[in-house]
Each structure stands twice: as C-alpha cells, then as structure tokens.
C-alpha cells in the first residue's frame, strides 16, 4: 500500500510541473469578487474528456457553481489536461498581478476506471501587491536610556549568577 501512496504523491507533484501544453481559450478566466477572502481565492479546474478526445476544462469555486472560465484541448491525456489548467491559471495570474500560491492535483481521487477521462486541480491564488514604503515611518517611542541601562544590569546579574 505504501508504494501506491508514494506513486500517487509523485504523480500528483509531477502533474503540476508546468509544461507548454497548447489549449484554446473558450471563456476567459474571471475570478469574481465574492470568491476572494482576505486577498486569497481558491477554485478548481475540472476537466472531462469528451468524444473524439477533446478535453473541456472549466474553472469553478465549487461543484455546480457558475463557470469562471473554460479552455479546451485535443488529443491529450489527463496529465496534459491538468498541465493546461496550470498554464491557464498561471498566465491569468501574470496578466492580472496575481500570485499562484498553491496547486493541488486531485486526479487520483477518481476511481481507477474513470481516472483517464477526468481531471481535477485545486488552485490557491493571492492578490499580489508590491508594498510601498509610504506610511512606514521610522519607529517612535524607543525606550529611554534608563530602560536600556536596567536591561544591561539584569544581563550582568545573570552572568554573575
């Protein structure tokens, strides 16, 4: 059982290594404001292989939720479907100043006999804002010299003990 778990983990990690997988953008990805909590959004890319080997991958915040965007790709396998989703989200993040924080591949959650026809990947993205130094003033209210002297005296007492 352990080797099977390790294989699944390795497949999960390897499947999200970005590869240049060509896909067609059907509906641009748009993350609605309601999906954000404290500048973090979590959503899924769920893909299914259709007839003639075409994959349709839609982004959703949860099952049965509205689609946030759709891509398609043809003549590819499940790993390529997951990689296309990663590239799609990464490209969207780059264009919209978002940081891709985490990618989790859940393909191994499907029953073995269905696994080759479905893909499920979870994405965690963050709004990336470059902090400005404006508003960060020099610290004020530093301890007076007497406080520093008492700290020095307590250090000397500890050394003597």
Phi and psi in radians as a Rosetta constraint file:
Dihedral C 1 N 2 CA 2 C 2 CIRCULARHARMONIC -1.065 0.35
Dihedral N 2 CA 2 C 2 N 3 CIRCULARHARMONIC -0.813 0.35
Dihedral C 2 N 3 CA 3 C 3 CIRCULARHARMONIC -1.021 0.35
Dihedral N 3 CA 3 C 3 N 4 CIRCULARHARMONIC -0.630 0.35
Dihedral C 3 N 4 CA 4 C 4 CIRCULARHARMONIC -1.111 0.35
Dihedral N 4 CA 4 C 4 N 5 CIRCULARHARMONIC -0.702 0.35
Dihedral C 4 N 5 CA 5 C 5 CIRCULARHARMONIC -1.147 0.35
Dihedral N 5 CA 5 C 5 N 6 CIRCULARHARMONIC -0.728 0.35
Dihedral C 5 N 6 CA 6 C 6 CIRCULARHARMONIC -1.149 0.35
Dihedral N 6 CA 6 C 6 N 7 CIRCULARHARMONIC -0.673 0.35
Dihedral C 6 N 7 CA 7 C 7 CIRCULARHARMONIC -1.102 0.35
Dihedral N 7 CA 7 C 7 N 8 CIRCULARHARMONIC -0.772 0.35
Dihedral C 7 N 8 CA 8 C 8 CIRCULARHARMONIC -1.085 0.35
Dihedral N 8 CA 8 C 8 N 9 CIRCULARHARMONIC -0.721 0.35
Dihedral C 8 N 9 CA 9 C 9 CIRCULARHARMONIC -1.127 0.35
Dihedral N 9 CA 9 C 9 N 10 CIRCULARHARMONIC -0.758 0.35
Dihedral C 9 N 10 CA 10 C 10 CIRCULARHARMONIC -1.097 0.35
Dihedral N 10 CA 10 C 10 N 11 CIRCULARHARMONIC -0.742 0.35
Dihedral C 10 N 11 CA 11 C 11 CIRCULARHARMONIC -1.099 0.35
Dihedral N 11 CA 11 C 11 N 12 CIRCULARHARMONIC -0.690 0.35
Dihedral C 11 N 12 CA 12 C 12 CIRCULARHARMONIC -1.095 0.35
Dihedral N 12 CA 12 C 12 N 13 CIRCULARHARMONIC -0.779 0.35
Dihedral C 12 N 13 CA 13 C 13 CIRCULARHARMONIC -1.227 0.35
Dihedral N 13 CA 13 C 13 N 14 CIRCULARHARMONIC -0.792 0.35
Dihedral C 13 N 14 CA 14 C 14 CIRCULARHARMONIC -1.164 0.35
Dihedral N 14 CA 14 C 14 N 15 CIRCULARHARMONIC -0.553 0.35
Dihedral C 14 N 15 CA 15 C 15 CIRCULARHARMONIC -1.196 0.35
Dihedral N 15 CA 15 C 15 N 16 CIRCULARHARMONIC -0.317 0.35
Dihedral C 15 N 16 CA 16 C 16 CIRCULARHARMONIC -1.777 0.35
Dihedral N 16 CA 16 C 16 N 17 CIRCULARHARMONIC 0.084 0.35
Dihedral C 16 N 17 CA 17 C 17 CIRCULARHARMONIC -1.173 0.35
Dihedral N 17 CA 17 C 17 N 18 CIRCULARHARMONIC 2.123 0.35
Dihedral C 17 N 18 CA 18 C 18 CIRCULARHARMONIC -1.112 0.35
Dihedral N 18 CA 18 C 18 N 19 CIRCULARHARMONIC 2.226 0.35
Dihedral C 18 N 19 CA 19 C 19 CIRCULARHARMONIC -2.187 0.35
Dihedral N 19 CA 19 C 19 N 20 CIRCULARHARMONIC 2.710 0.35
Dihedral C 19 N 20 CA 20 C 20 CIRCULARHARMONIC -1.410 0.35
Dihedral N 20 CA 20 C 20 N 21 CIRCULARHARMONIC 1.582 0.35
Dihedral C 20 N 21 CA 21 C 21 CIRCULARHARMONIC -1.854 0.35
Dihedral N 21 CA 21 C 21 N 22 CIRCULARHARMONIC 2.045 0.35
Dihedral C 21 N 22 CA 22 C 22 CIRCULARHARMONIC -1.203 0.35
Dihedral N 22 CA 22 C 22 N 23 CIRCULARHARMONIC 2.376 0.35
Dihedral C 22 N 23 CA 23 C 23 CIRCULARHARMONIC -2.496 0.35
Dihedral N 23 CA 23 C 23 N 24 CIRCULARHARMONIC 2.856 0.35
Dihedral C 23 N 24 CA 24 C 24 CIRCULARHARMONIC -1.913 0.35
Dihedral N 24 CA 24 C 24 N 25 CIRCULARHARMONIC 2.224 0.35
Dihedral C 24 N 25 CA 25 C 25 CIRCULARHARMONIC -1.396 0.35
Dihedral N 25 CA 25 C 25 N 26 CIRCULARHARMONIC 2.031 0.35
Dihedral C 25 N 26 CA 26 C 26 CIRCULARHARMONIC -1.644 0.35
Dihedral N 26 CA 26 C 26 N 27 CIRCULARHARMONIC -0.816 0.35
Dihedral C 26 N 27 CA 27 C 27 CIRCULARHARMONIC -2.367 0.35
Dihedral N 27 CA 27 C 27 N 28 CIRCULARHARMONIC 2.107 0.35
Dihedral C 27 N 28 CA 28 C 28 CIRCULARHARMONIC -1.003 0.35
Dihedral N 28 CA 28 C 28 N 29 CIRCULARHARMONIC 2.553 0.35
Dihedral C 28 N 29 CA 29 C 29 CIRCULARHARMONIC -1.235 0.35
Dihedral N 29 CA 29 C 29 N 30 CIRCULARHARMONIC 2.258 0.35
Dihedral C 29 N 30 CA 30 C 30 CIRCULARHARMONIC -2.406 0.35
Dihedral N 30 CA 30 C 30 N 31 CIRCULARHARMONIC 1.970 0.35
Dihedral C 30 N 31 CA 31 C 31 CIRCULARHARMONIC -1.583 0.35
Dihedral N 31 CA 31 C 31 N 32 CIRCULARHARMONIC 1.988 0.35
Dihedral C 31 N 32 CA 32 C 32 CIRCULARHARMONIC -1.225 0.35
Dihedral N 32 CA 32 C 32 N 33 CIRCULARHARMONIC 2.704 0.35
Dihedral C 32 N 33 CA 33 C 33 CIRCULARHARMONIC -1.001 0.35
Dihedral N 33 CA 33 C 33 N 34 CIRCULARHARMONIC -0.591 0.35
Dihedral C 33 N 34 CA 34 C 34 CIRCULARHARMONIC -1.183 0.35
Dihedral N 34 CA 34 C 34 N 35 CIRCULARHARMONIC -0.283 0.35
Dihedral C 34 N 35 CA 35 C 35 CIRCULARHARMONIC -1.411 0.35
Dihedral N 35 CA 35 C 35 N 36 CIRCULARHARMONIC -0.240 0.35
Dihedral C 35 N 36 CA 36 C 36 CIRCULARHARMONIC -1.579 0.35
Dihedral N 36 CA 36 C 36 N 37 CIRCULARHARMONIC 2.365 0.35
Dihedral C 36 N 37 CA 37 C 37 CIRCULARHARMONIC -2.351 0.35
Dihedral N 37 CA 37 C 37 N 38 CIRCULARHARMONIC 2.018 0.35
Dihedral C 37 N 38 CA 38 C 38 CIRCULARHARMONIC 0.921 0.35
Dihedral N 38 CA 38 C 38 N 39 CIRCULARHARMONIC 0.816 0.35
Dihedral C 38 N 39 CA 39 C 39 CIRCULARHARMONIC 1.117 0.35
Dihedral N 39 CA 39 C 39 N 40 CIRCULARHARMONIC 0.349 0.35
Dihedral C 39 N 40 CA 40 C 40 CIRCULARHARMONIC -2.157 0.35
Dihedral N 40 CA 40 C 40 N 41 CIRCULARHARMONIC 2.373 0.35
Dihedral C 40 N 41 CA 41 C 41 CIRCULARHARMONIC -2.246 0.35
Dihedral N 41 CA 41 C 41 N 42 CIRCULARHARMONIC 2.432 0.35
Dihedral C 41 N 42 CA 42 C 42 CIRCULARHARMONIC -2.127 0.35
Dihedral N 42 CA 42 C 42 N 43 CIRCULARHARMONIC 2.281 0.35
Dihedral C 42 N 43 CA 43 C 43 CIRCULARHARMONIC -2.649 0.35
Dihedral N 43 CA 43 C 43 N 44 CIRCULARHARMONIC 2.971 0.35
Dihedral C 43 N 44 CA 44 C 44 CIRCULARHARMONIC -2.082 0.35
Dihedral N 44 CA 44 C 44 N 45 CIRCULARHARMONIC 2.605 0.35
Dihedral C 44 N 45 CA 45 C 45 CIRCULARHARMONIC -1.932 0.35
Dihedral N 45 CA 45 C 45 N 46 CIRCULARHARMONIC 1.979 0.35
Dihedral C 45 N 46 CA 46 C 46 CIRCULARHARMONIC -1.919 0.35
Dihedral N 46 CA 46 C 46 N 47 CIRCULARHARMONIC 2.159 0.35
Dihedral C 46 N 47 CA 47 C 47 CIRCULARHARMONIC -2.096 0.35
Dihedral N 47 CA 47 C 47 N 48 CIRCULARHARMONIC 2.614 0.35
Dihedral C 47 N 48 CA 48 C 48 CIRCULARHARMONIC -2.432 0.35
Dihedral N 48 CA 48 C 48 N 49 CIRCULARHARMONIC 2.403 0.35
Dihedral C 48 N 49 CA 49 C 49 CIRCULARHARMONIC -1.389 0.35
Dihedral N 49 CA 49 C 49 N 50 CIRCULARHARMONIC 2.188 0.35
Dihedral C 49 N 50 CA 50 C 50 CIRCULARHARMONIC -1.658 0.35
Dihedral N 50 CA 50 C 50 N 51 CIRCULARHARMONIC -3.072 0.35
Dihedral C 50 N 51 CA 51 C 51 CIRCULARHARMONIC -1.063 0.35
Dihedral N 51 CA 51 C 51 N 52 CIRCULARHARMONIC 2.660 0.35
Dihedral C 51 N 52 CA 52 C 52 CIRCULARHARMONIC 1.111 0.35
Dihedral N 52 CA 52 C 52 N 53 CIRCULARHARMONIC 0.384 0.35
Dihedral C 52 N 53 CA 53 C 53 CIRCULARHARMONIC 1.328 0.35
Dihedral N 53 CA 53 C 53 N 54 CIRCULARHARMONIC 0.224 0.35
Dihedral C 53 N 54 CA 54 C 54 CIRCULARHARMONIC -1.481 0.35
Dihedral N 54 CA 54 C 54 N 55 CIRCULARHARMONIC 2.267 0.35
Dihedral C 54 N 55 CA 55 C 55 CIRCULARHARMONIC -1.668 0.35
Dihedral N 55 CA 55 C 55 N 56 CIRCULARHARMONIC 2.370 0.35
Dihedral C 55 N 56 CA 56 C 56 CIRCULARHARMONIC -2.033 0.35
Dihedral N 56 CA 56 C 56 N 57 CIRCULARHARMONIC 2.155 0.35
Dihedral C 56 N 57 CA 57 C 57 CIRCULARHARMONIC -2.139 0.35
Dihedral N 57 CA 57 C 57 N 58 CIRCULARHARMONIC 2.127 0.35
Dihedral C 57 N 58 CA 58 C 58 CIRCULARHARMONIC -2.058 0.35
Dihedral N 58 CA 58 C 58 N 59 CIRCULARHARMONIC 2.523 0.35
Dihedral C 58 N 59 CA 59 C 59 CIRCULARHARMONIC -1.696 0.35
Dihedral N 59 CA 59 C 59 N 60 CIRCULARHARMONIC 2.343 0.35
Dihedral C 59 N 60 CA 60 C 60 CIRCULARHARMONIC -2.546 0.35
Dihedral N 60 CA 60 C 60 N 61 CIRCULARHARMONIC 2.667 0.35
Dihedral C 60 N 61 CA 61 C 61 CIRCULARHARMONIC -1.371 0.35
Dihedral N 61 CA 61 C 61 N 62 CIRCULARHARMONIC -0.454 0.35
Dihedral C 61 N 62 CA 62 C 62 CIRCULARHARMONIC -2.839 0.35
Dihedral N 62 CA 62 C 62 N 63 CIRCULARHARMONIC 2.879 0.35
Dihedral C 62 N 63 CA 63 C 63 CIRCULARHARMONIC -0.992 0.35
Dihedral N 63 CA 63 C 63 N 64 CIRCULARHARMONIC 2.511 0.35
Dihedral C 63 N 64 CA 64 C 64 CIRCULARHARMONIC 1.182 0.35
Dihedral N 64 CA 64 C 64 N 65 CIRCULARHARMONIC 0.135 0.35
Dihedral C 64 N 65 CA 65 C 65 CIRCULARHARMONIC -1.453 0.35
Dihedral N 65 CA 65 C 65 N 66 CIRCULARHARMONIC 2.879 0.35
Dihedral C 65 N 66 CA 66 C 66 CIRCULARHARMONIC -1.058 0.35
Dihedral N 66 CA 66 C 66 N 67 CIRCULARHARMONIC 2.585 0.35
Dihedral C 66 N 67 CA 67 C 67 CIRCULARHARMONIC -1.272 0.35
Dihedral N 67 CA 67 C 67 N 68 CIRCULARHARMONIC 2.385 0.35
Dihedral C 67 N 68 CA 68 C 68 CIRCULARHARMONIC -1.614 0.35
Dihedral N 68 CA 68 C 68 N 69 CIRCULARHARMONIC -0.232 0.35
Dihedral C 68 N 69 CA 69 C 69 CIRCULARHARMONIC 2.946 0.35
Dihedral N 69 CA 69 C 69 N 70 CIRCULARHARMONIC 2.873 0.35
Dihedral C 69 N 70 CA 70 C 70 CIRCULARHARMONIC -2.516 0.35
Dihedral N 70 CA 70 C 70 N 71 CIRCULARHARMONIC 2.415 0.35
Dihedral C 70 N 71 CA 71 C 71 CIRCULARHARMONIC -2.239 0.35
Dihedral N 71 CA 71 C 71 N 72 CIRCULARHARMONIC 2.821 0.35
Dihedral C 71 N 72 CA 72 C 72 CIRCULARHARMONIC -2.347 0.35
Dihedral N 72 CA 72 C 72 N 73 CIRCULARHARMONIC 2.717 0.35
Dihedral C 72 N 73 CA 73 C 73 CIRCULARHARMONIC -2.625 0.35
Dihedral N 73 CA 73 C 73 N 74 CIRCULARHARMONIC 2.715 0.35
Dihedral C 73 N 74 CA 74 C 74 CIRCULARHARMONIC -2.163 0.35
Dihedral N 74 CA 74 C 74 N 75 CIRCULARHARMONIC 2.718 0.35
Dihedral C 74 N 75 CA 75 C 75 CIRCULARHARMONIC 0.913 0.35
Dihedral N 75 CA 75 C 75 N 76 CIRCULARHARMONIC 0.789 0.35
Dihedral C 75 N 76 CA 76 C 76 CIRCULARHARMONIC -2.316 0.35
Dihedral N 76 CA 76 C 76 N 77 CIRCULARHARMONIC 2.923 0.35
Dihedral C 76 N 77 CA 77 C 77 CIRCULARHARMONIC -1.734 0.35
Dihedral N 77 CA 77 C 77 N 78 CIRCULARHARMONIC -3.072 0.35
Dihedral C 77 N 78 CA 78 C 78 CIRCULARHARMONIC -1.089 0.35
Dihedral N 78 CA 78 C 78 N 79 CIRCULARHARMONIC -0.755 0.35
Dihedral C 78 N 79 CA 79 C 79 CIRCULARHARMONIC -1.071 0.35
Dihedral N 79 CA 79 C 79 N 80 CIRCULARHARMONIC -0.687 0.35
Dihedral C 79 N 80 CA 80 C 80 CIRCULARHARMONIC -1.164 0.35
Dihedral N 80 CA 80 C 80 N 81 CIRCULARHARMONIC -0.588 0.35
Dihedral C 80 N 81 CA 81 C 81 CIRCULARHARMONIC -1.101 0.35
Dihedral N 81 CA 81 C 81 N 82 CIRCULARHARMONIC -0.771 0.35
Dihedral C 81 N 82 CA 82 C 82 CIRCULARHARMONIC -1.138 0.35
Dihedral N 82 CA 82 C 82 N 83 CIRCULARHARMONIC -0.725 0.35
Dihedral C 82 N 83 CA 83 C 83 CIRCULARHARMONIC -1.161 0.35
Dihedral N 83 CA 83 C 83 N 84 CIRCULARHARMONIC -0.634 0.35
Dihedral C 83 N 84 CA 84 C 84 CIRCULARHARMONIC -1.115 0.35
Dihedral N 84 CA 84 C 84 N 85 CIRCULARHARMONIC -0.702 0.35
Dihedral C 84 N 85 CA 85 C 85 CIRCULARHARMONIC -1.103 0.35
Dihedral N 85 CA 85 C 85 N 86 CIRCULARHARMONIC -0.726 0.35
Dihedral C 85 N 86 CA 86 C 86 CIRCULARHARMONIC -1.084 0.35
Dihedral N 86 CA 86 C 86 N 87 CIRCULARHARMONIC -0.803 0.35
Dihedral C 86 N 87 CA 87 C 87 CIRCULARHARMONIC -1.096 0.35
Dihedral N 87 CA 87 C 87 N 88 CIRCULARHARMONIC -0.719 0.35
Dihedral C 87 N 88 CA 88 C 88 CIRCULARHARMONIC -1.034 0.35
Dihedral N 88 CA 88 C 88 N 89 CIRCULARHARMONIC -0.870 0.35
Dihedral C 88 N 89 CA 89 C 89 CIRCULARHARMONIC -1.196 0.35
Dihedral N 89 CA 89 C 89 N 90 CIRCULARHARMONIC -0.697 0.35
Dihedral C 89 N 90 CA 90 C 90 CIRCULARHARMONIC -1.102 0.35
Dihedral N 90 CA 90 C 90 N 91 CIRCULARHARMONIC -0.784 0.35
Dihedral C 90 N 91 CA 91 C 91 CIRCULARHARMONIC -1.086 0.35
Dihedral N 91 CA 91 C 91 N 92 CIRCULARHARMONIC -0.723 0.35
Dihedral C 91 N 92 CA 92 C 92 CIRCULARHARMONIC -1.076 0.35
Dihedral N 92 CA 92 C 92 N 93 CIRCULARHARMONIC -0.755 0.35
Dihedral C 92 N 93 CA 93 C 93 CIRCULARHARMONIC -1.083 0.35
Dihedral N 93 CA 93 C 93 N 94 CIRCULARHARMONIC -0.765 0.35
Dihedral C 93 N 94 CA 94 C 94 CIRCULARHARMONIC -1.064 0.35
Dihedral N 94 CA 94 C 94 N 95 CIRCULARHARMONIC -0.748 0.35
Dihedral C 94 N 95 CA 95 C 95 CIRCULARHARMONIC -1.258 0.35
Dihedral N 95 CA 95 C 95 N 96 CIRCULARHARMONIC -0.387 0.35
Dihedral C 95 N 96 CA 96 C 96 CIRCULARHARMONIC -2.076 0.35
Dihedral N 96 CA 96 C 96 N 97 CIRCULARHARMONIC 0.340 0.35
Dihedral C 96 N 97 CA 97 C 97 CIRCULARHARMONIC 0.987 0.35
Dihedral N 97 CA 97 C 97 N 98 CIRCULARHARMONIC 0.781 0.35
Dihedral C 97 N 98 CA 98 C 98 CIRCULARHARMONIC -1.983 0.35
Dihedral N 98 CA 98 C 98 N 99 CIRCULARHARMONIC 2.612 0.35
Dihedral C 98 N 99 CA 99 C 99 CIRCULARHARMONIC -1.876 0.35
Dihedral N 99 CA 99 C 99 N 100 CIRCULARHARMONIC 2.226 0.35
Dihedral C 99 N 100 CA 100 C 100 CIRCULARHARMONIC -1.400 0.35
Dihedral N 100 CA 100 C 100 N 101 CIRCULARHARMONIC 1.871 0.35
Dihedral C 100 N 101 CA 101 C 101 CIRCULARHARMONIC -1.489 0.35
Dihedral N 101 CA 101 C 101 N 102 CIRCULARHARMONIC -0.722 0.35
Dihedral C 101 N 102 CA 102 C 102 CIRCULARHARMONIC -2.689 0.35
Dihedral N 102 CA 102 C 102 N 103 CIRCULARHARMONIC 2.510 0.35
Dihedral C 102 N 103 CA 103 C 103 CIRCULARHARMONIC -2.260 0.35
Dihedral N 103 CA 103 C 103 N 104 CIRCULARHARMONIC 2.241 0.35
Dihedral C 103 N 104 CA 104 C 104 CIRCULARHARMONIC -2.222 0.35
Dihedral N 104 CA 104 C 104 N 105 CIRCULARHARMONIC 2.216 0.35
Dihedral C 104 N 105 CA 105 C 105 CIRCULARHARMONIC -1.674 0.35
Dihedral N 105 CA 105 C 105 N 106 CIRCULARHARMONIC 2.098 0.35
Dihedral C 105 N 106 CA 106 C 106 CIRCULARHARMONIC -1.905 0.35
Dihedral N 106 CA 106 C 106 N 107 CIRCULARHARMONIC 0.382 0.35
Dihedral C 106 N 107 CA 107 C 107 CIRCULARHARMONIC -1.012 0.35
Dihedral N 107 CA 107 C 107 N 108 CIRCULARHARMONIC -0.570 0.35
Dihedral C 107 N 108 CA 108 C 108 CIRCULARHARMONIC -1.260 0.35
Dihedral N 108 CA 108 C 108 N 109 CIRCULARHARMONIC -0.077 0.35
Dihedral C 108 N 109 CA 109 C 109 CIRCULARHARMONIC -1.391 0.35
Dihedral N 109 CA 109 C 109 N 110 CIRCULARHARMONIC -0.285 0.35
Dihedral C 109 N 110 CA 110 C 110 CIRCULARHARMONIC -1.378 0.35
Dihedral N 110 CA 110 C 110 N 111 CIRCULARHARMONIC 2.593 0.35
Dihedral C 110 N 111 CA 111 C 111 CIRCULARHARMONIC -1.012 0.35
Dihedral N 111 CA 111 C 111 N 112 CIRCULARHARMONIC 2.540 0.35
Dihedral C 111 N 112 CA 112 C 112 CIRCULARHARMONIC -0.862 0.35
Dihedral N 112 CA 112 C 112 N 113 CIRCULARHARMONIC -0.739 0.35
Dihedral C 112 N 113 CA 113 C 113 CIRCULARHARMONIC -1.241 0.35
Dihedral N 113 CA 113 C 113 N 114 CIRCULARHARMONIC -0.294 0.35
Dihedral C 113 N 114 CA 114 C 114 CIRCULARHARMONIC -1.831 0.35
Dihedral N 114 CA 114 C 114 N 115 CIRCULARHARMONIC -0.203 0.35
Dihedral C 114 N 115 CA 115 C 115 CIRCULARHARMONIC -0.990 0.35
Dihedral N 115 CA 115 C 115 N 116 CIRCULARHARMONIC -0.637 0.35
Dihedral C 115 N 116 CA 116 C 116 CIRCULARHARMONIC -1.288 0.35
Dihedral N 116 CA 116 C 116 N 117 CIRCULARHARMONIC -0.185 0.35
Dihedral C 116 N 117 CA 117 C 117 CIRCULARHARMONIC -1.901 0.35
Dihedral N 117 CA 117 C 117 N 118 CIRCULARHARMONIC 0.016 0.35
Dihedral C 117 N 118 CA 118 C 118 CIRCULARHARMONIC -2.368 0.35
Dihedral N 118 CA 118 C 118 N 119 CIRCULARHARMONIC 2.696 0.35
Dihedral C 118 N 119 CA 119 C 119 CIRCULARHARMONIC -2.502 0.35
Dihedral N 119 CA 119 C 119 N 120 CIRCULARHARMONIC 2.380 0.35
Dihedral C 119 N 120 CA 120 C 120 CIRCULARHARMONIC -2.446 0.35
Dihedral N 120 CA 120 C 120 N 121 CIRCULARHARMONIC 2.102 0.35
Dihedral C 120 N 121 CA 121 C 121 CIRCULARHARMONIC -2.285 0.35
Dihedral N 121 CA 121 C 121 N 122 CIRCULARHARMONIC 2.329 0.35
Dihedral C 121 N 122 CA 122 C 122 CIRCULARHARMONIC -1.809 0.35
Dihedral N 122 CA 122 C 122 N 123 CIRCULARHARMONIC 2.369 0.35
Dihedral C 122 N 123 CA 123 C 123 CIRCULARHARMONIC -2.074 0.35
Dihedral N 123 CA 123 C 123 N 124 CIRCULARHARMONIC 2.431 0.35
Dihedral C 123 N 124 CA 124 C 124 CIRCULARHARMONIC -2.088 0.35
Dihedral N 124 CA 124 C 124 N 125 CIRCULARHARMONIC 2.103 0.35
Dihedral C 124 N 125 CA 125 C 125 CIRCULARHARMONIC -2.145 0.35
Dihedral N 125 CA 125 C 125 N 126 CIRCULARHARMONIC 2.701 0.35
Dihedral C 125 N 126 CA 126 C 126 CIRCULARHARMONIC -2.286 0.35
Dihedral N 126 CA 126 C 126 N 127 CIRCULARHARMONIC 2.572 0.35
Dihedral C 126 N 127 CA 127 C 127 CIRCULARHARMONIC -1.271 0.35
Dihedral N 127 CA 127 C 127 N 128 CIRCULARHARMONIC 2.190 0.35
Dihedral C 127 N 128 CA 128 C 128 CIRCULARHARMONIC -1.840 0.35
Dihedral N 128 CA 128 C 128 N 129 CIRCULARHARMONIC 2.029 0.35
Dihedral C 128 N 129 CA 129 C 129 CIRCULARHARMONIC -2.066 0.35
Dihedral N 129 CA 129 C 129 N 130 CIRCULARHARMONIC 2.254 0.35
Dihedral C 129 N 130 CA 130 C 130 CIRCULARHARMONIC -1.341 0.35
Dihedral N 130 CA 130 C 130 N 131 CIRCULARHARMONIC 2.089 0.35
Dihedral C 130 N 131 CA 131 C 131 CIRCULARHARMONIC -1.169 0.35
Dihedral N 131 CA 131 C 131 N 132 CIRCULARHARMONIC 2.543 0.35
Dihedral C 131 N 132 CA 132 C 132 CIRCULARHARMONIC -1.747 0.35
Dihedral N 132 CA 132 C 132 N 133 CIRCULARHARMONIC 2.657 0.35
Dihedral C 132 N 133 CA 133 C 133 CIRCULARHARMONIC -1.420 0.35
Dihedral N 133 CA 133 C 133 N 134 CIRCULARHARMONIC -0.165 0.35
Dihedral C 133 N 134 CA 134 C 134 CIRCULARHARMONIC -1.069 0.35
Dihedral N 134 CA 134 C 134 N 135 CIRCULARHARMONIC 2.386 0.35
Dihedral C 134 N 135 CA 135 C 135 CIRCULARHARMONIC 1.582 0.35
Dihedral N 135 CA 135 C 135 N 136 CIRCULARHARMONIC -0.222 0.35
Dihedral C 135 N 136 CA 136 C 136 CIRCULARHARMONIC -1.747 0.35
Dihedral N 136 CA 136 C 136 N 137 CIRCULARHARMONIC 1.496 0.35
Dihedral C 136 N 137 CA 137 C 137 CIRCULARHARMONIC -1.388 0.35
Dihedral N 137 CA 137 C 137 N 138 CIRCULARHARMONIC 2.872 0.35
Dihedral C 137 N 138 CA 138 C 138 CIRCULARHARMONIC -1.092 0.35
Dihedral N 138 CA 138 C 138 N 139 CIRCULARHARMONIC 2.553 0.35
Dihedral C 138 N 139 CA 139 C 139 CIRCULARHARMONIC -1.048 0.35
Dihedral N 139 CA 139 C 139 N 140 CIRCULARHARMONIC 2.456 0.35
Dihedral C 139 N 140 CA 140 C 140 CIRCULARHARMONIC -2.082 0.35
Dihedral N 140 CA 140 C 140 N 141 CIRCULARHARMONIC 2.914 0.35
Dihedral C 140 N 141 CA 141 C 141 CIRCULARHARMONIC 1.295 0.35
Dihedral N 141 CA 141 C 141 N 142 CIRCULARHARMONIC 0.590 0.35
Dihedral C 141 N 142 CA 142 C 142 CIRCULARHARMONIC -1.116 0.35
Dihedral N 142 CA 142 C 142 N 143 CIRCULARHARMONIC 2.650 0.35
Dihedral C 142 N 143 CA 143 C 143 CIRCULARHARMONIC -1.106 0.35
Dihedral N 143 CA 143 C 143 N 144 CIRCULARHARMONIC 2.509 0.35
Dihedral C 143 N 144 CA 144 C 144 CIRCULARHARMONIC -1.182 0.35
Dihedral N 144 CA 144 C 144 N 145 CIRCULARHARMONIC 2.918 0.35
Dihedral C 144 N 145 CA 145 C 145 CIRCULARHARMONIC -1.036 0.35
Dihedral N 145 CA 145 C 145 N 146 CIRCULARHARMONIC -0.576 0.35
Dihedral C 145 N 146 CA 146 C 146 CIRCULARHARMONIC -1.101 0.35
Dihedral N 146 CA 146 C 146 N 147 CIRCULARHARMONIC -0.669 0.35
Dihedral C 146 N 147 CA 147 C 147 CIRCULARHARMONIC -1.162 0.35
Dihedral N 147 CA 147 C 147 N 148 CIRCULARHARMONIC -0.712 0.35
Dihedral C 147 N 148 CA 148 C 148 CIRCULARHARMONIC -1.127 0.35
Dihedral N 148 CA 148 C 148 N 149 CIRCULARHARMONIC -0.659 0.35
Dihedral C 148 N 149 CA 149 C 149 CIRCULARHARMONIC -1.145 0.35
Dihedral N 149 CA 149 C 149 N 150 CIRCULARHARMONIC -0.682 0.35
Dihedral C 149 N 150 CA 150 C 150 CIRCULARHARMONIC -1.198 0.35
Dihedral N 150 CA 150 C 150 N 151 CIRCULARHARMONIC -0.579 0.35
Dihedral C 150 N 151 CA 151 C 151 CIRCULARHARMONIC -1.156 0.35
Dihedral N 151 CA 151 C 151 N 152 CIRCULARHARMONIC -0.695 0.35
Dihedral C 151 N 152 CA 152 C 152 CIRCULARHARMONIC -1.117 0.35
Dihedral N 152 CA 152 C 152 N 153 CIRCULARHARMONIC -0.700 0.35
Dihedral C 152 N 153 CA 153 C 153 CIRCULARHARMONIC -1.131 0.35
Dihedral N 153 CA 153 C 153 N 154 CIRCULARHARMONIC -0.690 0.35
Dihedral C 153 N 154 CA 154 C 154 CIRCULARHARMONIC -1.184 0.35
Dihedral N 154 CA 154 C 154 N 155 CIRCULARHARMONIC -0.584 0.35
Dihedral C 154 N 155 CA 155 C 155 CIRCULARHARMONIC -1.141 0.35
Dihedral N 155 CA 155 C 155 N 156 CIRCULARHARMONIC -0.716 0.35
Dihedral C 155 N 156 CA 156 C 156 CIRCULARHARMONIC -1.142 0.35
Dihedral N 156 CA 156 C 156 N 157 CIRCULARHARMONIC -0.656 0.35
Dihedral C 156 N 157 CA 157 C 157 CIRCULARHARMONIC -1.127 0.35
Dihedral N 157 CA 157 C 157 N 158 CIRCULARHARMONIC -0.691 0.35
Dihedral C 157 N 158 CA 158 C 158 CIRCULARHARMONIC -1.137 0.35
Dihedral N 158 CA 158 C 158 N 159 CIRCULARHARMONIC -0.654 0.35
Dihedral C 158 N 159 CA 159 C 159 CIRCULARHARMONIC -1.149 0.35
Dihedral N 159 CA 159 C 159 N 160 CIRCULARHARMONIC -0.672 0.35
Dihedral C 159 N 160 CA 160 C 160 CIRCULARHARMONIC -1.215 0.35
Dihedral N 160 CA 160 C 160 N 161 CIRCULARHARMONIC -0.489 0.35
